Amino acid sequence: MNHTGDTFMPANTIPGIKGGRFAEITALISEKSPMQAKRMAKYFAGRDDAFFEEAESFAKNYLGFLESQNISMQAAADAYLKLCSDLLDCQFNFAKTGKYQLESAQQALGEVYENDARMKEYMIGLAFSQFLWPTHQEIYQFCSSALRRLREEIRSYLEIGCGHGLFLSRALEVLQKGCRIEVVDISPASIAITRELIQFLHPSQPAPSFYLKDMLEMELTRRYDFIAMGEVLEHVNYPKKLLSKMRELLSDQGRGFVSTCVDCPTIDHVYHFKSIQEIRDMLTESGFRIEDERVLPVENLPMEEIARRRITINYCALLAR
């Protein structure tokens, strides 16, 4: 299929992409969505060879996993585009009302987390966003770097909210053999797809312990050297309670990784952080010290304009007690 003008950019013309599975999935997405083609072209133009090498490794492994689950590349591209479409709809509603569409975590549980088909499609789309959205890629690399740097100190790892499973997979790649790894998530579909992904990518490693549970209802007596809680705080009505629980479970010299967002309406977000300072204050009020952080607006604009227009800002931090 040939296209003219700036409405379609074949994958082989996007700087850095030289073929392979990453080229295949980005070409399919581009063909289906001219808008996403333009976004990817702009993003990829600034990426180095190391990014494309890792993106190719991801695409080869993840598409192989999906194929083992009888999920086609076509379905994967559709899942990603559904994620983008839902996000635009939520942003449009937010611009009109100033509010997120859902008010309670219980609503999100019923409409998304316990809806296996919807949740699975959502998680597949989000998995691709780790390499197709600049802010998600930077958060992923931030957490990966922390795990590598602290590897020798981590003998126990807890992940709160495993989502699509890519952060857990990275932890299994990086952490030492014998590290105790446990996972808590409230969604049956999320645990199922993550468990299957880990079995596919790490067949020779001991399986992590999975708990289908609300983290606030977990009764854990042990403490952990590293706790990862990515994109969870905005999904609950009382994020400070969750942060307090996280701190209780962190060992004295342990580290926590947290990511969340400001002005970020999606199909399952319920807690509306209105500024980065609000997030920082909640972290420190919960007893954490922010050791490192990233503030990642989704648009390259002055922060004053981003705040005025309520454009999404992604945020992540490495925390200590």
Secondary structure, 3 states (H helix, E strand, C coil): CCCCCCCCCCHHHCCCCCCCHHHHHHHHHHHHCHHHHHHHHHHHCCCCHHHHHHHHHHHHHHHHHHHHCCCCHHHHHHHHHHHHHHHHHHHHHHHHHCCCCCCCHHHHHHHHHCCHHHHHHHHHHHHHHHHHCHHHHHHHHHHHHHHHHHHHHCCEEEEECCCCCHHHHHHHHHCCCCCEEEEEECCHHHHHHHHHHHHHHCCCCCCCEEEECCHHHCCCCCCEEEEEEECCHHHCCCHHHHHHHHHHHEEEEEEEEEEEEECCCCCCCCCCECCHHHHHHHHHHCCCEEEEEEEEECCCCCHHHHHHCCCCEEEEEEEEC
